Structure formats: C-alpha cells, structure tokens
Amino acid sequence: MQYALLPLFFALSLSLMAQGKQMVINNKKFNSVFSNLKTGIFNGTANGVLFIKNTELQEVILDFQGSKAHLNIKADVEEVYDVSTKTYQASTTSGKTSIEYNTYNYGNELIIKLARDTFQVGLLDGASDAIIDGLNYFYKAEKGTEYLIFKTEKVLILSNYRTLINGMKRNGDTIDTIKPKEKFIQLLPNSVLVFAIGRSNN
C-alpha cells in the first residue's frame, strides 16, 4: 500500500510545486506562543480583505470583519518533525467562503473554499519544510491574545488539484482523467488577513 501511494504523492507534489515555483525552503520558524502545544482549540476573530481572481479571471473581494475564527491544534502522536499541526480557520462576512491556514514544522499551506471548489497552495507532507513563497507572515502576542498577520507580496496560484486527487477513488478517476478538471484561482498582492486568537483554551 505504501509503495502504491508513491506515484500519487509524486504527481501531487509536482503539480503543486510547478505553480510558479512558489514553494521554497527557508527554514523560517513559526514564532507563535502556541508552537509547543500538542492539543487545544482556541477561539478568536479574523479581520482583513483578500483579493481573488476566480476561475473566470473575475476579481472578487473576500471580506473579513470580525468574523469568528478558530485555532485547532492537533497532536502528531509520533512527533516526527513537530508536536502538532496548527489549523487556523475563518469564514467571510457573508459566510459563503472559508479560509484555512495550516502550519507544521517549517511548512505551511493555505486553503480557500470558494463556491463549490476547494483551492490550495502549499503542501504539508514529506519533511514539511516548504514555505509558500510570496506569503509574508508574522506573529504578535500580548497577555490575552496572539495575532497572526499575513499579507501576500505577489500573485499566488491556488489549485483544486488536491481535492481532485482525494476524490479519485470515489469518482473512478485516474491521474490522466483529473488533469483536465483542474482549476485555478489567484490570490492577489496586498491581500491581508489578521487572526486574533485568544490564548485561553476552550
């Protein structure tokens, strides 16, 4: 089973890394107060605006104004490269679109659920040391809250390829048949999102 999955992982990795060579290894740590926690669910808010070009290349604005946000910390029981995966989640003001941002070890990934499709850039797999090139982020902490701020510095290309891969068996697809179904959206420069996460566990 393990060997059977190797070609699939290789194809997925090639597709994601071919998107403008957006994956780089720079060993930049995620300097978060939550870094060493193994589990926990923390609540907060998200504020900001994301500028998107959808699959029809029409510009769409995703608006976050005090939207509910969550940080879900899930333990890596084997602690291969990190003690846990940190998942930040929020929805737009309308509730029609959601965003997920994941970190593990030195790697990160960004997932946007837009309309009926799920688009992604980045990949938490392998050594999980691939950073999304063009996504600038930093953390600021105070007594009761930590802020994760990220801003896009250039166009990021997100693909629905991983969603298609995950649905291959269910839909009876192969690598060759899903490739024509692949779609892309663009996350444009100067998109900014701020997660304000309370430091008390819920």
Order of alpha helices (4+ residues) and beta strands (2+ residues): alpha-beta-beta-beta-beta-beta-beta-beta-beta-beta-beta-beta-alpha-alpha-alpha-beta-beta
